[in-house]
Amino acid sequence: MEVAAPAMSKASAPMSQTNAELKQEIEKTFASMRTLRDEIRTKVHLAGIETKAEWNTLQPEIVELERTATHFTEATRNAAVDLWTRLTKLSSSMN
């Protein structure tokens, strides 16, 4: 199953973006991350040690980012994009 990438990147959003738009983008990214996280969970039992170690690093970061993202800021978006990139890289390495 392919998870669609969220429609945002660190460099693509204009600085004048409203807080509501920023919040919506971050929430979409979180939804995509949750879907990708669930997909990875189903594959991880067959993975090698390095992949499992990376997953064990990323999984708590997802939880922490969602827990602390009460303010929808550029920093939150950048952290979400970075985590999304790392998750997609891990997912690709498992195919």
FENZI-V850422 format. One record per helix or strand of 3 or more residues. SS is the DSSP state (helix for helix, strand for strand). FROM is the first residue (numbers start at 1). LEN is the number of residues. If there is no record, write none. Layout:
BEGIN
ss->SS from->FROM len->LEN
ss->SS from->FROM len->LEN
END
This chain:
BEGIN
ss->helix from->19 len->26
ss->helix from->49 len->20
ss->helix from->74 len->20
END
